[in-house]
Amino acid sequence: MKIGKNKSKSVDIGPQSGLSINQWGEVVRKLGKNKIAVISLVVFVVICLACAMAPYLTKWEYSAISVPDRNALPSFKHIFGTDYLGRDSFSRMLYGGRLTLRITFVSTLLAAAVGSILGLAAGYFGRKADFIISPVLDMLGSIPVILLAIVTESVFGWGKGYFVYAIAVAAVPKFARIVRASVMDIMGREYIEAARALAVSHVGVIFRHVVHNVAPAFIVRFTSLTAEALLTCTIMGYLGIGINPPTPEWGAIVLIAKSYMRVAPYVMFIPCAVIAITVISLSLFGDGLRDALDPNETSF
C-alpha cells in the first residue's frame, strides 16, 4: 500500500505583507541617491530648526518697535531688514514660522489620525461601514476649506488659531481615500485570506498585514498634504483669517508687507521667498520619497 505524497503545506503570510526591514533599508538607500530629495529635506529641516531656535538666533523681539529703523534695508543689524514699524523682519519670520509650522503639523497629524481610522474602517470592513463613511467623506471634501475656516473662527473665536481644525477637517477625506483605496486593494490577497483562515483577529490582521501595506502610500500622501496645509495656513493669514496681531504669522506678514511694496519691496519678497522655499522643498522631498517607495524604480 502506497502512501500518497500529498503533504500539508504551511501557509506563509509574512513575506507578502508589506515592506520588510531590508526593503525599508533599500528605500532609504534609493532616497539617499536622489540628491534633490536629500537637499530638499535638509533645507526643510534647517528652516524648521531655525524657527524652533528663534530665541537663540535673534536678539530682537518680534514686537519691538523702532521708529528710526522703519523700512530699513537688510544689513548685519537686521538681516531681512525691518517693516513699517521698525520691527526686525528676521525675528518676525522666525517666530511667525514657529506658529505657521505648528499649525501645519498639528492640522496634518489630526487629519492623518482621523482620516486613517475612517479609511481603514471603510476599506477593511466594507459594505455597511463604507456605505456610511464614504458619503460623509464626500460631503466634507465638497466644503471649501476657507468656508470651514470662517465658520470655525466665528464660532470659537476670531483670530485665535482655531482655523487649524478647519484645515484638518478639509484634509481628512484626502487621507481617508488613500487609505481606503490601499486597504481595498489588498483585501483579496492570499495572505489576508490565510490570516482569516487561521482565525487571526481583526486587530491582528490590521496591525500585522494591513498597516504595513498602507504605509508607503500613506507616507507619501502625508508629505504632500503637509505642504498643502502649510500653503493653506499662509493663505488664511493673508486673508486675515489667521492670528490676531501683533503675533507674527507668515501669511499675515505678507499681508502687511504688500501695502509697502513700493517703499520697501524686500519686506514682501523675502517672506514670500521663504514660504515658497519651504513648500517647494517639502514637495520635492515628497516626490523623491514617492520614487524611492516605487518598486518599479531601480535607480535614479
Residue pairs with C-beta under 8 A, 6 or more apart in sequence:
11 194
11 197
11 198
12 191
13 190
13 191
13 194
13 195
13 198
13 209
14 191
16 189
16 190
16 191
17 191
17 208
17 209
17 212
17 213
18 209
18 211
18 212
18 213
18 215
19 27
19 212
19 215
19 216
27 292
27 293
28 292
30 291
30 292
30 297
30 299
30 300
31 37
31 38
31 288
31 289
31 292
32 38
33 299
33 300
34 288
34 291
34 292
34 300
36 284
36 288
37 284
37 285
37 287
37 288
37 289
37 291
37 292
38 288
39 281
40 280
40 281
40 282
40 283
40 284
40 285
40 288
41 281
41 285
43 277
43 281
44 278
44 281
44 282
44 285
47 97
47 274
47 277
47 278
47 281
48 97
48 101
50 57
50 94
50 97
51 94
51 95
51 97
51 98
51 101
52 98
54 91
54 94
54 95
54 97
54 98
57 94
58 88
58 90
58 91
58 94
60 78
60 87
60 88
60 90
60 91
61 91
62 87
62 88
62 91
62 92
62 94
62 95
62 96
62 246
62 248
63 87
63 246
64 87
64 88
64 91
65 85
65 86
65 87
66 82
66 85
66 86
66 87
67 85
67 86
68 86
69 78
69 82
69 86
70 82
70 83
70 84
70 85
70 86
71 81
71 82
71 83
71 84
71 260
71 263
71 264
71 267
72 78
72 81
72 82
72 86
73 81
73 264
73 266
74 80
74 81
74 266
74 270
75 81
78 88
78 89
78 90
79 89
79 90
80 88
80 89
80 90
80 93
80 266
80 267
80 270
81 89
81 264
81 266
81 267
81 270
82 88
82 89
82 267
83 89
83 92
83 256
83 257
83 260
83 264
83 267
84 256
84 259
84 260
84 263
84 264
84 267
89 253
89 267
89 270
89 271
92 248
92 253
93 248
93 250
93 253
93 270
93 271
93 274
95 248
96 248
96 249
96 250
96 252
96 253
97 250
97 274
99 161
99 243
99 247
99 248
99 249
100 230
100 233
100 234
100 237
100 249
100 250
100 251
101 230
103 161
103 163
103 164
103 167
103 229
103 233
104 226
104 229
104 230
104 233
105 226
106 164
106 168
107 164
107 165
107 167
107 168
107 171
107 229
107 233
108 168
108 171
108 222
108 225
108 226
108 229
110 164
110 165
110 168
111 167
111 168
111 169
111 170
111 171
111 172
111 174
111 175
111 225
111 229
112 171
112 175
112 218
112 222
112 225
114 168
114 172
114 175
114 176
115 171
115 172
115 173
115 174
115 175
115 176
115 179
116 175
116 176
116 179
116 214
116 218
118 133
118 136
118 137
118 172
118 176
118 179
118 180
119 175
119 176
119 177
119 178
119 179
119 180
119 183
120 179
120 180
120 183
120 206
120 210
120 214
121 129
121 133
122 129
122 130
122 133
122 134
122 137
122 176
122 180
122 183
123 130
123 179
123 180
123 181
123 182
123 183
123 184
123 187
124 183
124 187
124 202
124 206
124 210
126 184
126 187
130 180
133 176
134 180
137 172
137 173
137 176
137 177
138 173
140 169
140 170
140 172
140 173
141 170
141 173
141 174
143 170
145 166
145 167
145 170
145 232
146 235
146 236
146 239
146 241
148 166
148 169
148 170
149 163
149 166
149 167
149 236
149 241
150 241
151 166
152 162
152 163
152 165
152 166
153 159
153 160
153 162
153 163
153 166
153 241
155 162
156 162
158 244
159 242
159 243
159 244
160 243
160 244
161 242
161 243
163 236
163 241
163 242
167 229
167 232
167 233
167 236
170 232
171 225
171 228
171 229
174 221
174 225
175 218
175 221
175 222
175 225
178 217
178 218
178 221
179 214
179 217
179 218
181 217
182 213
182 214
182 217
182 218
183 210
183 213
183 214
186 192
186 209
186 210
186 213
191 209
192 205
192 209
192 210
195 204
195 205
195 208
195 209
196 205
200 208
216 293
217 293
219 289
219 293
220 286
220 289
220 290
220 293
223 282
223 283
223 285
223 286
223 289
224 283
224 286
226 282
227 279
227 282
227 283
227 286
230 275
230 278
230 279
230 282
231 275
231 279
233 242
233 249
233 250
233 251
234 249
234 250
234 251
234 254
234 275
235 251
236 242
236 251
237 243
237 249
237 250
237 251
237 252
237 253
237 254
237 255
238 251
238 252
238 254
238 255
239 251
239 255
240 252
240 255
242 249
242 251
242 252
243 249
243 252
245 252
245 256
250 271
250 274
250 275
253 271
254 268
254 271
254 272
254 275
257 264
257 267
257 268
257 271
258 268
260 267
260 268
261 267
261 268
291 297
291 300
